[in-house]
């Protein structure tokens, strides 16, 4: 968790101190929404995995917990992607010289958090697959 926060704060600090401003947010919003759709697909498959794990007696309580954690992380990723995309749309509607690097730093921190959540979801889906195939 500390590395996660350090990565978000560090990337936001670099953007702020360099004075960078996000200029083209349209493609960025589409990319964020693509991540949201992938995480929504992951979240939609987790109830099926939960039902499969409930019917298979070889899978233990840790397997059920891993599936539930993946489901909640995927839903958090979808919610966070929607928050970031709304922030980017609102950011685009204002003059970037007024908001400047502060809003860009916040956007970058949100995007880094989204990428971390996405990679965590993929890692957990891979771990679920390993555990189910190993016991099947």
Secondary structure, 3 states (H helix, E strand, C coil): CHHHHHHHHHHHHHHHHHCCCCCCCHHHHHHHHHHHHHHHHHHHHHHHHHHHHHHCCCCCHHHHHHHHHHHHHHHHHHHHHHHHHHHHHHHHHCCHHHHHHHHHHHHHHHHHHHHHHHHHHHHHHHHHHHHHHHHC
